């Protein structure tokens, strides 16, 4: 790379800025930043934590800084939210201000910064990382969401028994590393969870999705794969549809049979009604119909008797002529 050349005007401007900041620094009597100790500390639940903030090397218009002039800020390890912390047991040792967390809990985990405001320009310490753990067994659970959004499947990896500041969660899909969205959730205890989305096509094709939790020098992994689970789901879907169609066909056949039988019964009922005497006729009309039927029968009998008599006469005439001959 070539050397960067600055013009005379640019050099003059930079030197003016340096002189300005140097004068500002001397005018406010601030020479170095605050020094904190320890840089990182890990304790068990219930143990005390001692934090130190040293004002050594800080020169001001006043000769001494007191602990009551020192403020403390805490940054949450997972959310990054900053909040003010008040300590009632501060102790000053010369130019060092010392505070103690007497009974540490997991919620005390975070990064602590001491702050001094000698004037309008505050000074911050370099920070102390506090990690509070217990003897809980680290547990990792991996689940997949049945709801699809935008053609993807959601996976959630949850880790308990460890604070979020001392773990790292990443994903491996078919030997390729991925980073999800990690956050900390508080209920009765802290839960660190990571969310990751995978396309439905890759998931249903049998992709192997692994969640890896890295903490305390070890890796804990959980793996989930569509495979037989997807096949069984598809089978259940096919069986369900087939069963529904078969049930609909059976119900249609039963309905047709019932309708046909009802029509046959109605037809037989109408025939029986036609054969049965009309109950709407009066007794006199029915008696007349019966007499008419008897008259017709007598008339037919008389006609038959006349026919028989005529035949007898013809036969007698033929016999007489035969005798005369």
C-alpha positions in Angstrom: 0.0 0.0 0.0 1.2 3.5 -0.7 1.9 6.1 1.9 -0.9 8.5 2.8 0.2 12.1 2.3 -1.5 14.9 4.2 -1.5 18.5 3.1 -0.1 21.2 5.3 -3.6 22.5 6.2 -4.7 19.0 7.2 -1.7 18.5 9.5 -2.4 21.9 11.1 -6.0 20.9 11.7 -5.1 17.6 13.4 -2.5 19.3 15.6 -5.1 21.8 16.7 -7.5 19.0 17.6 -4.8 17.3 19.7 -3.9 20.5 21.5 -7.5 21.2 22.1 -8.2 17.8 23.7 -5.0 18.1 25.7 -6.0 21.4 27.1 -9.5 20.1 27.9 -8.0 17.2 29.7 -5.8 19.4 31.8 -8.5 21.9 32.5 -10.7 19.1 34.0 -7.9 17.4 35.8 -8.6 14.0 34.2 -5.6 11.9 33.3 -6.5 8.2 33.2 -9.7 6.1 33.2 -10.9 4.3 36.3 -9.5 0.8 36.9 -11.8 -2.0 38.1 -10.9 -5.4 39.6 -11.5 -8.2 39.1 -11.9 -8.2 35.4 -14.0 -11.4 35.6 -15.3 -13.4 38.5 -17.4 -16.6 38.8 -19.1 -17.6 42.0 -21.7 -20.0 43.2 -25.2 -18.9 44.3 -25.1 -17.5 47.8 -21.4 -16.5 47.8 -20.3 -12.9 48.1 -18.8 -10.9 45.2 -16.4 -8.0 45.9 -15.9 -5.3 43.2 -13.3 -2.6 43.3 -13.1 0.7 41.5 -9.8 2.6 41.8 -9.5 6.4 41.3 -5.8 6.3 41.4 -4.3 8.7 38.9 -7.4 10.8 38.6 -6.6 14.4 39.4 -9.2 17.0 39.9 -9.9 20.3 41.5 -10.6 18.5 44.7 -8.0 16.3 46.4 -10.1 13.1 47.0 -12.9 11.2 45.5 -15.3 9.5 47.9 -17.3 6.3 47.4 -20.5 8.1 47.7 -19.4 10.0 44.5 -19.0 6.8 42.6 -22.0 5.3 40.7 -22.4 1.8 39.5 -24.0 0.6 36.3 -24.9 -3.0 35.4 -25.4 -4.3 31.9 -27.6 -7.4 31.5 -25.7 -10.2 29.8 -28.4 -11.2 27.4 -30.5 -8.1 26.7 -27.7 -5.5 26.9 -30.0 -3.3 29.0 -28.2 -0.9 31.4 -29.4 -0.1 34.8 -28.2 1.7 37.9 -27.2 -0.4 40.9 -27.0 1.0 44.4 -24.7 -0.6 47.0 -25.2 0.2 50.7 -22.0 -1.5 51.9 -19.4 0.6 50.1 -16.0 0.7 51.7 -13.2 3.1 50.8 -9.6 2.0 51.0 -7.4 5.0 50.0 -8.0 5.7 46.4 -10.0 2.5 45.9 -13.8 2.2 46.4 -14.9 -1.3 47.3 -18.5 -2.7 47.1 -19.8 -6.2 47.9 -22.7 -8.3 46.7 -23.3 -10.2 49.9 -25.7 -13.0 48.7 -25.3 -13.4 45.0 -28.1 -14.9 42.8 -28.2 -15.7 39.1 -29.9 -12.4 38.5 -26.8 -10.6 39.7 -24.9 -11.9 36.7 -23.8 -9.1 34.4 -21.0 -6.6 33.6 -20.6 -3.9 36.3 -19.1 -0.4 35.5 -18.1 2.2 38.0 -18.7 5.8 37.1 -17.3 9.1 38.4 -18.6 12.5 37.4 -16.0 15.0 38.6 -17.5 17.6 36.3 -19.6 17.4 33.2 -17.3 14.7 31.7 -17.9 11.3 33.3 -15.3 8.6 33.6 -16.1 5.0 33.3 -14.2 2.0 34.6 -13.1 -0.9 32.4 -15.8 -3.2 33.8 -16.1 -6.3 35.9 -17.9 -9.4 34.6 -19.8 -11.3 37.3 -21.1 -14.8 36.6 -23.2 -16.5 39.2 -23.8 -20.2 38.8 -25.3 -23.1 40.8 -25.2 -26.9 40.8 -28.1 -27.3 38.5 -27.6 -29.8 35.7 -27.4 -28.2 32.3 -30.5 -29.3 30.3 -30.9 -28.7 26.5 -34.2 -29.2 24.7 -34.9 -28.9 21.0 -38.4 -28.6 19.6 -39.9 -27.7 16.2 -42.9 -25.6 15.6 -45.8 -27.1 13.6 -46.8 -23.7 12.3 -45.1 -22.7 9.1 -44.4 -19.1 8.2 -43.3 -18.1 4.7 -42.5 -21.7 3.8 -40.2 -22.2 6.7 -40.2 -24.4 9.9 -39.3 -22.8 13.3 -36.9 -24.6 15.6 -36.3 -23.6 19.2 -33.3 -24.7 21.3 -33.7 -24.1 25.1 -30.9 -24.3 27.7 -31.4 -24.2 31.4 -29.1 -24.6 34.4 -26.6 -22.0 33.1 -26.6 -18.2 32.8 -26.7 -16.8 29.3 -23.5 -14.9 29.7 -21.5 -18.2 29.8 -23.0 -20.1 26.9 -23.0 -19.9 23.1 -25.7 -21.5 21.0 -25.2 -22.3 17.3 -26.9 -24.5 14.7 -25.6 -27.2 12.4 -27.7 -28.2 9.4 -26.3 -31.0 7.2 -22.7 -30.2 8.4 -23.1 -26.4 7.8 -22.9 -24.0 10.7 -25.6 -21.4 11.3 -26.4 -18.7 13.9 -29.9 -18.2 15.2 -31.5 -15.5 17.3 -30.6 -16.0 20.9 -32.3 -14.4 23.9 -32.7 -14.9 27.7 -36.1 -15.5 29.2 -36.8 -15.3 33.0 -39.5 -17.3 34.7 -38.6 -19.1 37.9 -35.1 -19.5 36.5 -33.2 -18.2 33.5 -33.8 -19.9 30.2 -31.6 -19.2 27.2 -33.2 -20.0 23.9 -32.2 -19.7 20.3 -34.5 -19.6 17.3 -33.7 -20.9 13.9 -35.8 -21.2 10.7 -35.3 -23.8 8.0 -37.1 -24.1 4.7 -40.0 -26.6 4.5 -38.5 -28.2 1.4 -35.2 -28.9 3.2 -36.9 -30.1 6.4 -39.3 -32.4 4.6 -36.4 -33.8 2.5 -34.9 -35.2 5.7 -32.4 -32.5 6.7 -30.7 -33.1 10.0 -30.9 -30.1 12.3 -28.6 -29.9 15.4 -28.5 -27.4 18.2 -25.1 -27.0 19.9 -24.8 -25.4 23.4 -21.2 -24.5 24.2 -20.6 -23.8 27.9 -18.0 -24.4 30.6 -15.6 -26.0 28.2 -18.0 -28.6 26.9 -20.5 -29.0 24.1 -24.1 -30.3 24.5 -26.0 -31.0 21.3 -29.5 -32.1 20.4 -30.5 -33.3 16.9 -33.9 -33.5 15.3 -34.7 -34.9 11.8 -37.9 -35.0 9.8 -37.5 -38.6 8.4 -40.0 -41.1 9.7 -41.8 -38.4 11.7 -42.8 -36.6 8.4 -43.6 -39.9 6.7 -45.8 -40.9 9.6 -47.5 -37.5 9.5 -48.1 -37.9 5.7 -49.4 -41.4 6.3 -51.8 -40.2 9.0 -53.0 -37.5 6.6 -53.6 -40.0 3.7 -55.4 -42.4 6.1 -57.5 -39.6 7.4 -58.5 -38.5 3.9 -59.2 -42.1 2.7 -61.3 -42.7 5.8 -63.3 -39.5 5.2 -64.0 -40.4 1.6 -65.0 -44.0 2.5 -67.3 -42.8 5.2 -68.9 -40.3 2.8 -69.5 -43.2 0.2 -71.0 -45.5 2.8 -73.3 -42.7 4.0 -74.4 -42.0 0.4 -75.2 -45.7 -0.2 -77.1 -46.0 3.0 -79.1 -42.8 2.1 -79.9 -44.2 -1.4 -81.1 -47.6 0.1 -83.3 -45.8 2.6 -84.8 -43.6 -0.1 -85.5 -46.6 -2.4 -87.2 -48.5 0.4 -89.3 -45.5 1.4 -90.5 -45.2 -2.3 -91.4 -48.9 -2.4 -93.4 -48.6 0.8 -95.2 -45.5 -0.6 -96.1 -47.3 -3.8 -97.5 -50.3 -2.0 -99.5 -48.1 0.2 -101.1 -46.4 -2.8 -102.0 -49.8 -4.4 -103.6 -50.9 -1.2 -105.6 -47.7 -1.0 -106.9 -48.3 -4.5 -108.1 -51.8 -3.8 -109.8 -50.9 -0.5 -113.4 -49.6 -0.8 -113.7 -45.9 -0.8 -114.6 -45.0 2.7 -115.8 -41.6 1.6 -119.0 -43.2 0.1 -122.2 -43.3 2.1 -123.9 -46.6 3.2 -126.7 -46.1 0.7 -124.3 -45.6 -2.2 -122.4 -48.8 -1.1 -125.7 -50.7 -0.9 -126.6 -49.5 -4.4 -123.3 -50.6 -5.8 -123.8 -54.1 -4.3 -127.4 -54.4 -5.7 -126.1 -53.4 -9.1 -123.5 -56.0 -9.0 -126.1 -58.7 -8.1 -128.4 -57.5 -10.9 -125.6 -57.8 -13.4 -125.0 -61.3 -12.1 -128.7 -62.3 -12.5 -128.8 -60.9 -16.0 -125.8 -62.9 -17.1 -127.4 -66.1 -15.6 -130.7 -65.5 -17.6 -128.8 -65.0 -20.8 -127.1 -68.4 -20.3 -130.5 -70.1 -19.5 -132.0 -68.7 -22.8 -129.0 -70.0 -24.7 -129.4 -73.5 -23.2 -133.1 -73.5 -24.0 -132.6 -72.6 -27.7 -130.0 -75.4 -28.1 -132.5 -77.9 -26.6 -135.2 -76.9 -29.1 -132.9 -77.3 -32.0 -131.8 -80.7 -30.9 -135.5 -81.9 -30.5 -136.4 -80.7 -34.0 -133.6 -82.6 -35.5 -134.6 -85.8 -33.7 -138.2 -85.6 -34.9 -137.2 -85.2 -38.6 -134.9 -88.2 -38.2 -137.8 -90.4 -37.0 -140.1 -89.4 -39.8 -137.6 -90.5 -42.4 
